[in-house]
Amino acid sequence: MPDLFDRAAAVLGRYSGGIRWPYGLETPGFMERRRDPENYKQRVIDTKARQEVMVAWAERYGLRLSPAGCCPLWLGRDTSQRCRHRIGYGDPCTRYGSSSSDRSWMDHSVTWLKESRPAVITSAPYNVHPKDEERLTYWQQTDPRLRVSRGPGWYGYSTTQIVLWRSDRIAAVAPAEAPEVCAAS
């Protein structure tokens, strides 16, 4: 089986400095190693375990990271492109902006493609509030193809992974299981 780097490159993509890890899954930096070598070692172990969980989860569903994904409106599209700001119409994206109704539950979000089409949004909020539940229900009522599941996920730090997906592209999607080292984070 290929190593984590090659598998992650296939799922997440590369850039000149390495893998396009989502926020919070980047390998700890060299300066942290110099400041606190013991903590750095533990953080590398923890991060690698979380990276492995994410990559294995994406592989299981045949998903690839989408840098263009942004909000549930993106998930409803046939092609992957960011929401566009139109003069006189405001920003249609429900994720960005100070008054966004979806901003709270979409903390630490990652958007995913299946066969080059929008398929899944994962997020990892620290708290899921009643208004977040209302928004998730709203999206499922607005688009009957959308489904939601929850679980521990790969992010850790007492977050809840929320998975919102297109059931016409993937029948069922379970949240990722938390890695052992992450469970105590």
Disulfide bonds with the S-S distance in Angstrom:
none
